Amino acid sequence: MELKDQLLNLKMIMFGGKGGVGKSTCASSSAIWAAEHGRKTLIISTDPAHSLGDSLGMKLPPGEPTPVIGVNNLTALEINPKVNMADFKELSMNPVPNMDMSGMMEGLPMMGDLEELTSMTPPGIDEALAFGKVLEFIETEHDYDLIIFDTAPTGHTLRFLSLPETLSGWIGKILKLKMRFGKIFGTFKKMFTKEEKNDDNSLELLEKLNKSILNAREDLMNPNLNSFVIVMISEEMAISETGRLLNELIKYNIPVSNIVVNQLYADSTELCDFCKARRKMQQKNLFKIREIFREGLGKNLIEIPLFKDEIREYVKLKEMGEFLLN
């Protein structure tokens, strides 16, 4: 399915690739196109080093969905990487709230497991917090027809994609430990306090989160709901990194049909010697890209020229859209 068809029909599209290849630019240009074709669109940056606001030419308050000025139906969001971790720690630390068990259990065989429980935090916390925001929009009711994710560079994205499985395992371990110790500590609580009611709902919250993670994984794997667009440049290292990313996408059953090859030098007699050398190098690598990804893997390649001006803000993003989506 071509990119413009995906923008008109899918619920989610993720843009990712090597750092500095133009992911935010492609994501922003696509979001504008979709919004102007009548789809109520949210574009989310999950990259800790945000460039989405710069691409759109506006300041985005961290963590706040903000309407994009001058574009109807388009909202942008940069996820705040400095989210307070208190909620995560509260879920994993004390199996019975408001009860200090220090000293009471000292020396008991189960203390090793208890220390493990109280020290557990989600793996890859930056990606975990970002994935939590993704869950919010995938697994809860919202008013958007399309959500576009501007993901972090390849390494972060791969960890991000593995999070449903990793977090689900982490939560499962927390649930197991909480259930084991909750009953024991509940008995001690009755012995040493007058409180009868236990208002700890962390087990319920963890079970709900685990279910949401598993459901979101199914949605991300569904080609009728989601697609991943790889953005790359025509360089040897980018070919290798794109191959690794594509292998991981296949491993996690994330659908991908479009690869954007960005920043290509045009054929012109006016090119300087340096630019001619760069073009020759790009054309050599472009042959490999076509052979590997289009002929070999059947992916749709979208070739974008190098613009003489920086691609940011509405007019330039629209200009790029003419190459990206036509």
BELQUIVEN-V736675 format. One record per helix or strand. SS is the DSSP state (H for helix, E for strand). FROM is the first residue (numbers start at 1). TO is the last residue. If there is no record, write none. Layout:
# BELQUIVEN-V736675
ss: <SS & SS>
from: <FROM & FROM>
to: <TO & TO>
This chain:
# BELQUIVEN-V736675
ss: <H & E & H & E & H & E & E & H & H & H & E & H & H & E & H & E & H & E & H>
from: <3 & 12 & 23 & 41 & 52 & 66 & 74 & 86 & 111 & 125 & 146 & 154 & 202 & 226 & 236 & 258 & 273 & 300 & 313>
to: <9 & 17 & 36 & 45 & 56 & 67 & 78 & 92 & 119 & 138 & 153 & 192 & 220 & 233 & 251 & 264 & 296 & 305 & 324>
